[in-house]
Amino acid sequence: MTTSNLVRAAAAALIGAALSTSLAGSPAHAEIKNYEFQLTQPTVQVGADRIVTVRLVDRTTGKSVPDAVIFATRLDMAPDAMQEMVTKVTPMPGTEPGTYRFKATFGMAGRWQLSLGAKVQGEIGSVENKLVVTAEK
């Protein structure tokens, strides 16, 4: 082996060792499938301007996940076979880190499906959940 090949091999080994050390010190991220939305209250009263609050949770740690970007919301009566019964969902500021609030009109009693899509900071992919909220008179 020539001296230049030996120098290249040593340099490559040093670079590889440096990269593996820096990656080992970085925090581990959960897989996107380990995140889920959970309702804080499963029921609301029928009427206008009702607030639904959800938490985004890392199931591996049980901790709330703040600063997710909600990019999709839909509220309909799919659980009661009325997916065409859709109502507008308006995002509201959360009251604590990891909670996400939405204002909507629940025009009739029954089961409503809140569909959410979100990006979690530092994760690849998106969290998608469908939660059932019961509207009562």
C-alpha positions in Angstrom: 0.0 0.0 0.0 1.4 3.4 -0.9 1.7 6.2 1.5 -1.1 8.3 -0.2 -3.5 5.4 0.1 -2.6 4.9 3.7 -3.2 8.6 4.4 -6.6 8.5 2.6 -7.7 5.4 4.6 -6.7 7.0 7.9 -8.5 10.2 7.0 -11.7 8.3 6.0 -11.5 6.4 9.3 -11.2 9.6 11.3 -14.1 11.2 9.5 -16.3 8.2 10.1 -15.4 8.1 13.8 -16.2 11.8 14.1 -19.5 11.5 12.4 -20.6 8.5 14.4 -19.7 10.3 17.7 -21.6 13.4 16.8 -24.7 11.4 15.8 -24.6 9.3 18.9 -24.8 12.5 21.0 -28.0 13.8 19.3 -31.4 13.2 20.9 -33.4 10.2 19.6 -36.7 11.0 18.0 -39.8 8.9 18.3 -41.3 7.4 15.1 -44.3 9.3 13.8 -46.6 6.4 14.5 -45.9 6.9 18.3 -47.8 10.2 18.3 -51.5 10.5 18.7 -54.2 13.1 19.4 -56.4 12.5 22.5 -59.6 14.3 23.4 -59.5 16.1 26.7 -63.4 15.9 26.9 -65.3 13.3 24.8 -68.6 15.3 24.9 -69.8 18.8 24.1 -73.2 20.5 24.2 -75.1 21.0 21.0 -74.8 24.6 19.8 -72.6 27.3 18.2 -69.0 28.2 19.2 -68.3 25.0 21.2 -64.6 24.4 22.0 -63.0 21.0 21.5 -59.6 20.5 23.1 -57.1 17.8 22.2 -53.6 16.9 23.4 -50.9 15.6 21.1 -49.1 12.9 23.0 -45.9 10.9 22.4 -47.1 7.5 23.5 -43.6 6.2 24.3 -43.1 8.9 27.0 -46.7 9.9 27.8 -45.7 13.6 27.4 -47.6 16.3 25.5 -46.0 17.5 22.3 -46.0 21.3 21.8 -45.5 23.3 18.6 -47.0 20.8 16.2 -48.3 22.4 13.0 -51.9 21.4 12.4 -52.5 21.4 8.6 -55.8 19.5 8.3 -59.0 19.7 10.2 -62.5 18.3 9.4 -65.5 17.8 11.6 -68.4 15.7 10.2 -70.9 13.1 11.4 -69.3 10.1 9.7 -69.7 7.9 12.8 -73.5 8.3 12.4 -73.4 7.6 8.7 -73.8 11.3 7.8 -70.4 12.3 6.4 -72.1 15.0 4.3 -73.0 16.8 7.6 -69.8 18.9 7.8 -69.2 22.0 10.0 -66.5 24.6 9.9 -63.5 24.2 12.4 -61.6 27.2 13.6 -58.3 26.8 15.3 -58.0 28.6 18.7 -54.9 29.2 20.9 -54.0 26.4 23.2 -54.2 27.0 27.0 -51.1 25.0 27.8 -48.2 23.4 25.8 -49.2 20.4 23.8 -53.0 21.2 23.7 -54.8 22.3 20.6 -58.2 23.9 20.7 -60.9 24.2 18.0 -64.1 26.1 17.8 -67.1 24.6 15.9 -70.8 24.6 15.7 -72.4 21.3 16.6 -75.8 21.7 14.9 -77.3 18.4 16.2 -76.9 15.8 18.8 -74.9 12.7 17.9 -71.4 11.5 17.2 -69.0 13.8 15.3 -65.7 12.8 13.9 -62.8 15.3 14.3 -60.1 14.4 11.7 -56.7 16.0 12.3 -53.4 16.1 10.4 -50.3 17.5 11.9 -46.5 17.8 11.5 -44.4 17.3 14.5 -41.2 19.3 14.7 -38.1 17.2 13.8 -40.1 14.2 12.6 -40.6 12.8 9.1 -44.2 12.1 8.1 -47.4 13.4 9.6 -49.7 12.4 12.5 -53.3 11.7 11.3 -56.1 10.8 13.8 -59.8 10.6 13.8 -61.5 11.3 17.1 -65.2 10.9 18.0 -66.8 13.7 19.9 -70.4 13.2 21.2 -72.7 16.2 21.0 -75.4 16.1 23.7 -78.5 18.3 24.1 
